[in-house]
Amino acid sequence: MQQIETASQAISAKRRVPIRTEVLNADAPANCAPAVIEALSESCEKHSLRFVPIVSRAYHDSLFMSRIAPTAMLFIPCRNGYSHRPDEYASRKILPVERRCSRKLWRRFLNNAYCLG
């Protein structure tokens, strides 16, 4: 944030225009639960799905859910990589596989009485 503020001040001075900044949100990032990530990875492998662990900087519900429950996210491939846009499209072929992976994940944790404590 300091780098952005410093750059803004330099631009403001150079162009002689006022720039006002205001922090609207400063929520700490969410850490996904390693056990959930491992379970998702195993489920993908079981269904022969390629996957890449990534860091999501998106402001998802998982940010808040992670405060009360173990959390991870499963992103499915969308055409051209577009997500959360009007032209988002996911093939009907991937959706049943995603559901199977999700169901197996839920069963695993519910059957093992997984909890935070």
Biotite code that builds the C-alpha atoms (Angstrom):
import biotite.structure as struc

atoms = struc.array([
    struc.Atom([0.000, 0.000, 0.000], chain_id="A", res_id=1, res_name="MET", atom_name="CA", element="C"),
    struc.Atom([2.883, 2.335, 0.762], chain_id="A", res_id=2, res_name="GLN", atom_name="CA", element="C"),
    struc.Atom([4.255, 1.900, -2.764], chain_id="A", res_id=3, res_name="GLN", atom_name="CA", element="C"),
    struc.Atom([0.881, 2.840, -4.233], chain_id="A", res_id=4, res_name="ILE", atom_name="CA", element="C"),
    struc.Atom([0.653, 5.887, -1.982], chain_id="A", res_id=5, res_name="GLU", atom_name="CA", element="C"),
    struc.Atom([4.182, 7.001, -2.905], chain_id="A", res_id=6, res_name="THR", atom_name="CA", element="C"),
    struc.Atom([3.512, 6.548, -6.632], chain_id="A", res_id=7, res_name="ALA", atom_name="CA", element="C"),
    struc.Atom([0.199, 8.425, -6.334], chain_id="A", res_id=8, res_name="SER", atom_name="CA", element="C"),
    struc.Atom([1.918, 11.370, -4.658], chain_id="A", res_id=9, res_name="GLN", atom_name="CA", element="C"),
    struc.Atom([4.596, 11.479, -7.361], chain_id="A", res_id=10, res_name="ALA", atom_name="CA", element="C"),
    struc.Atom([1.983, 11.430, -10.131], chain_id="A", res_id=11, res_name="ILE", atom_name="CA", element="C"),
    struc.Atom([-0.058, 14.063, -8.336], chain_id="A", res_id=12, res_name="SER", atom_name="CA", element="C"),
    struc.Atom([2.945, 16.385, -8.072], chain_id="A", res_id=13, res_name="ALA", atom_name="CA", element="C"),
    struc.Atom([4.116, 15.775, -11.645], chain_id="A", res_id=14, res_name="LYS", atom_name="CA", element="C"),
    struc.Atom([0.700, 16.351, -13.214], chain_id="A", res_id=15, res_name="ARG", atom_name="CA", element="C"),
    struc.Atom([-0.448, 18.960, -10.695], chain_id="A", res_id=16, res_name="ARG", atom_name="CA", element="C"),
    struc.Atom([-3.684, 17.126, -9.977], chain_id="A", res_id=17, res_name="VAL", atom_name="CA", element="C"),
    struc.Atom([-4.974, 16.190, -6.572], chain_id="A", res_id=18, res_name="PRO", atom_name="CA", element="C"),
    struc.Atom([-5.206, 12.506, -5.767], chain_id="A", res_id=19, res_name="ILE", atom_name="CA", element="C"),
    struc.Atom([-7.066, 11.369, -2.708], chain_id="A", res_id=20, res_name="ARG", atom_name="CA", element="C"),
    struc.Atom([-6.780, 7.816, -1.490], chain_id="A", res_id=21, res_name="THR", atom_name="CA", element="C"),
    struc.Atom([-8.913, 6.029, 1.038], chain_id="A", res_id=22, res_name="GLU", atom_name="CA", element="C"),
    struc.Atom([-8.609, 2.470, 2.268], chain_id="A", res_id=23, res_name="VAL", atom_name="CA", element="C"),
    struc.Atom([-12.061, 0.952, 1.975], chain_id="A", res_id=24, res_name="LEU", atom_name="CA", element="C"),
    struc.Atom([-11.203, -2.547, 3.059], chain_id="A", res_id=25, res_name="ASN", atom_name="CA", element="C"),
    struc.Atom([-8.331, -4.182, 4.883], chain_id="A", res_id=26, res_name="ALA", atom_name="CA", element="C"),
    struc.Atom([-9.557, -7.713, 5.575], chain_id="A", res_id=27, res_name="ASP", atom_name="CA", element="C"),
    struc.Atom([-6.753, -10.155, 6.213], chain_id="A", res_id=28, res_name="ALA", atom_name="CA", element="C"),
    struc.Atom([-6.393, -12.860, 3.555], chain_id="A", res_id=29, res_name="PRO", atom_name="CA", element="C"),
    struc.Atom([-7.895, -16.278, 4.156], chain_id="A", res_id=30, res_name="ALA", atom_name="CA", element="C"),
    struc.Atom([-5.723, -19.326, 4.530], chain_id="A", res_id=31, res_name="ASN", atom_name="CA", element="C"),
    struc.Atom([-7.242, -22.459, 3.107], chain_id="A", res_id=32, res_name="CYS", atom_name="CA", element="C"),
    struc.Atom([-7.190, -25.540, 5.303], chain_id="A", res_id=33, res_name="ALA", atom_name="CA", element="C"),
    struc.Atom([-4.393, -27.938, 4.288], chain_id="A", res_id=34, res_name="PRO", atom_name="CA", element="C"),
    struc.Atom([-6.615, -30.972, 4.967], chain_id="A", res_id=35, res_name="ALA", atom_name="CA", element="C"),
    struc.Atom([-9.304, -29.644, 2.611], chain_id="A", res_id=36, res_name="VAL", atom_name="CA", element="C"),
    struc.Atom([-6.758, -28.800, -0.068], chain_id="A", res_id=37, res_name="ILE", atom_name="CA", element="C"),
    struc.Atom([-5.316, -32.301, 0.240], chain_id="A", res_id=38, res_name="GLU", atom_name="CA", element="C"),
    struc.Atom([-8.771, -33.861, -0.031], chain_id="A", res_id=39, res_name="ALA", atom_name="CA", element="C"),
    struc.Atom([-9.607, -31.801, -3.126], chain_id="A", res_id=40, res_name="LEU", atom_name="CA", element="C"),
    struc.Atom([-6.288, -32.761, -4.708], chain_id="A", res_id=41, res_name="SER", atom_name="CA", element="C"),
    struc.Atom([-6.888, -36.452, -4.017], chain_id="A", res_id=42, res_name="GLU", atom_name="CA", element="C"),
    struc.Atom([-10.395, -36.235, -5.443], chain_id="A", res_id=43, res_name="SER", atom_name="CA", element="C"),
    struc.Atom([-9.127, -34.584, -8.618], chain_id="A", res_id=44, res_name="CYS", atom_name="CA", element="C"),
    struc.Atom([-6.415, -37.213, -8.979], chain_id="A", res_id=45, res_name="GLU", atom_name="CA", element="C"),
    struc.Atom([-8.946, -40.013, -8.463], chain_id="A", res_id=46, res_name="LYS", atom_name="CA", element="C"),
    struc.Atom([-11.023, -38.628, -11.345], chain_id="A", res_id=47, res_name="HIS", atom_name="CA", element="C"),
    struc.Atom([-7.926, -38.064, -13.518], chain_id="A", res_id=48, res_name="SER", atom_name="CA", element="C"),
    struc.Atom([-8.425, -34.301, -13.465], chain_id="A", res_id=49, res_name="LEU", atom_name="CA", element="C"),
    struc.Atom([-5.455, -32.062, -13.972], chain_id="A", res_id=50, res_name="ARG", atom_name="CA", element="C"),
    struc.Atom([-5.219, -29.366, -11.351], chain_id="A", res_id=51, res_name="PHE", atom_name="CA", element="C"),
    struc.Atom([-2.922, -26.562, -10.354], chain_id="A", res_id=52, res_name="VAL", atom_name="CA", element="C"),
    struc.Atom([-2.810, -25.233, -6.799], chain_id="A", res_id=53, res_name="PRO", atom_name="CA", element="C"),
    struc.Atom([-3.160, -21.464, -7.007], chain_id="A", res_id=54, res_name="ILE", atom_name="CA", element="C"),
    struc.Atom([-3.451, -18.486, -4.728], chain_id="A", res_id=55, res_name="VAL", atom_name="CA", element="C"),
    struc.Atom([-6.725, -16.685, -5.270], chain_id="A", res_id=56, res_name="SER", atom_name="CA", element="C"),
    struc.Atom([-6.777, -13.004, -4.576], chain_id="A", res_id=57, res_name="ARG", atom_name="CA", element="C"),
    struc.Atom([-10.505, -12.923, -5.188], chain_id="A", res_id=58, res_name="ALA", atom_name="CA", element="C"),
    struc.Atom([-12.805, -11.620, -2.503], chain_id="A", res_id=59, res_name="TYR", atom_name="CA", element="C"),
    struc.Atom([-14.872, -14.776, -2.115], chain_id="A", res_id=60, res_name="HIS", atom_name="CA", element="C"),
    struc.Atom([-17.285, -15.976, 0.518], chain_id="A", res_id=61, res_name="ASP", atom_name="CA", element="C"),
    struc.Atom([-14.473, -18.302, 1.525], chain_id="A", res_id=62, res_name="SER", atom_name="CA", element="C"),
    struc.Atom([-12.707, -15.325, 3.085], chain_id="A", res_id=63, res_name="LEU", atom_name="CA", element="C"),
    struc.Atom([-15.431, -15.163, 5.703], chain_id="A", res_id=64, res_name="PHE", atom_name="CA", element="C"),
    struc.Atom([-16.219, -18.878, 5.909], chain_id="A", res_id=65, res_name="MET", atom_name="CA", element="C"),
    struc.Atom([-12.568, -19.625, 6.678], chain_id="A", res_id=66, res_name="SER", atom_name="CA", element="C"),
    struc.Atom([-13.016, -17.785, 9.961], chain_id="A", res_id=67, res_name="ARG", atom_name="CA", element="C"),
    struc.Atom([-15.503, -20.394, 11.179], chain_id="A", res_id=68, res_name="ILE", atom_name="CA", element="C"),
    struc.Atom([-14.804, -23.563, 9.161], chain_id="A", res_id=69, res_name="ALA", atom_name="CA", element="C"),
    struc.Atom([-12.012, -25.287, 7.223], chain_id="A", res_id=70, res_name="PRO", atom_name="CA", element="C"),
    struc.Atom([-12.096, -23.856, 3.729], chain_id="A", res_id=71, res_name="THR", atom_name="CA", element="C"),
    struc.Atom([-10.679, -24.334, 0.245], chain_id="A", res_id=72, res_name="ALA", atom_name="CA", element="C"),
    struc.Atom([-11.890, -23.508, -3.251], chain_id="A", res_id=73, res_name="MET", atom_name="CA", element="C"),
    struc.Atom([-12.251, -25.588, -6.368], chain_id="A", res_id=74, res_name="LEU", atom_name="CA", element="C"),
    struc.Atom([-12.121, -23.537, -9.546], chain_id="A", res_id=75, res_name="PHE", atom_name="CA", element="C"),
    struc.Atom([-13.335, -25.155, -12.736], chain_id="A", res_id=76, res_name="ILE", atom_name="CA", element="C"),
    struc.Atom([-12.018, -24.216, -16.162], chain_id="A", res_id=77, res_name="PRO", atom_name="CA", element="C"),
    struc.Atom([-14.059, -21.626, -18.014], chain_id="A", res_id=78, res_name="CYS", atom_name="CA", element="C"),
    struc.Atom([-13.830, -20.742, -21.695], chain_id="A", res_id=79, res_name="ARG", atom_name="CA", element="C"),
    struc.Atom([-11.016, -18.234, -22.297], chain_id="A", res_id=80, res_name="ASN", atom_name="CA", element="C"),
    struc.Atom([-10.386, -18.155, -18.544], chain_id="A", res_id=81, res_name="GLY", atom_name="CA", element="C"),
    struc.Atom([-13.311, -15.758, -18.069], chain_id="A", res_id=82, res_name="TYR", atom_name="CA", element="C"),
    struc.Atom([-15.002, -15.982, -14.713], chain_id="A", res_id=83, res_name="SER", atom_name="CA", element="C"),
    struc.Atom([-17.490, -13.739, -12.928], chain_id="A", res_id=84, res_name="HIS", atom_name="CA", element="C"),
    struc.Atom([-18.368, -12.051, -16.212], chain_id="A", res_id=85, res_name="ARG", atom_name="CA", element="C"),
    struc.Atom([-21.495, -12.121, -18.367], chain_id="A", res_id=86, res_name="PRO", atom_name="CA", element="C"),
    struc.Atom([-19.639, -14.185, -20.999], chain_id="A", res_id=87, res_name="ASP", atom_name="CA", element="C"),
    struc.Atom([-18.472, -16.809, -18.492], chain_id="A", res_id=88, res_name="GLU", atom_name="CA", element="C"),
    struc.Atom([-19.030, -20.337, -19.797], chain_id="A", res_id=89, res_name="TYR", atom_name="CA", element="C"),
    struc.Atom([-18.193, -23.734, -18.331], chain_id="A", res_id=90, res_name="ALA", atom_name="CA", element="C"),
    struc.Atom([-18.614, -26.874, -20.373], chain_id="A", res_id=91, res_name="SER", atom_name="CA", element="C"),
    struc.Atom([-21.399, -29.182, -19.272], chain_id="A", res_id=92, res_name="ARG", atom_name="CA", element="C"),
    struc.Atom([-18.787, -31.955, -19.383], chain_id="A", res_id=93, res_name="LYS", atom_name="CA", element="C"),
    struc.Atom([-16.852, -30.564, -16.405], chain_id="A", res_id=94, res_name="ILE", atom_name="CA", element="C"),
    struc.Atom([-19.826, -29.880, -14.133], chain_id="A", res_id=95, res_name="LEU", atom_name="CA", element="C"),
    struc.Atom([-20.706, -33.509, -13.261], chain_id="A", res_id=96, res_name="PRO", atom_name="CA", element="C"),
    struc.Atom([-17.042, -34.198, -12.491], chain_id="A", res_id=97, res_name="VAL", atom_name="CA", element="C"),
    struc.Atom([-16.874, -31.136, -10.255], chain_id="A", res_id=98, res_name="GLU", atom_name="CA", element="C"),
    struc.Atom([-19.987, -32.291, -8.408], chain_id="A", res_id=99, res_name="ARG", atom_name="CA", element="C"),
    struc.Atom([-18.522, -35.779, -7.872], chain_id="A", res_id=100, res_name="ARG", atom_name="CA", element="C"),
    struc.Atom([-15.316, -34.260, -6.482], chain_id="A", res_id=101, res_name="CYS", atom_name="CA", element="C"),
    struc.Atom([-17.285, -31.971, -4.182], chain_id="A", res_id=102, res_name="SER", atom_name="CA", element="C"),
    struc.Atom([-19.577, -34.769, -2.951], chain_id="A", res_id=103, res_name="ARG", atom_name="CA", element="C"),
    struc.Atom([-16.638, -37.021, -2.164], chain_id="A", res_id=104, res_name="LYS", atom_name="CA", element="C"),
    struc.Atom([-14.973, -34.188, -0.297], chain_id="A", res_id=105, res_name="LEU", atom_name="CA", element="C"),
    struc.Atom([-18.066, -33.563, 1.835], chain_id="A", res_id=106, res_name="TRP", atom_name="CA", element="C"),
    struc.Atom([-18.492, -37.273, 2.561], chain_id="A", res_id=107, res_name="ARG", atom_name="CA", element="C"),
    struc.Atom([-14.876, -37.581, 3.616], chain_id="A", res_id=108, res_name="ARG", atom_name="CA", element="C"),
    struc.Atom([-15.130, -34.799, 6.150], chain_id="A", res_id=109, res_name="PHE", atom_name="CA", element="C"),
    struc.Atom([-18.584, -35.593, 7.420], chain_id="A", res_id=110, res_name="LEU", atom_name="CA", element="C"),
    struc.Atom([-17.780, -39.288, 7.829], chain_id="A", res_id=111, res_name="ASN", atom_name="CA", element="C"),
    struc.Atom([-14.619, -38.456, 9.741], chain_id="A", res_id=112, res_name="ASN", atom_name="CA", element="C"),
    struc.Atom([-16.409, -35.909, 11.943], chain_id="A", res_id=113, res_name="ALA", atom_name="CA", element="C"),
    struc.Atom([-13.853, -33.321, 10.879], chain_id="A", res_id=114, res_name="TYR", atom_name="CA", element="C"),
    struc.Atom([-13.955, -30.269, 13.101], chain_id="A", res_id=115, res_name="CYS", atom_name="CA", element="C"),
    struc.Atom([-11.948, -27.185, 13.936], chain_id="A", res_id=116, res_name="LEU", atom_name="CA", element="C"),
    struc.Atom([-11.107, -28.195, 17.474], chain_id="A", res_id=117, res_name="GLY", atom_name="CA", element="C"),
])
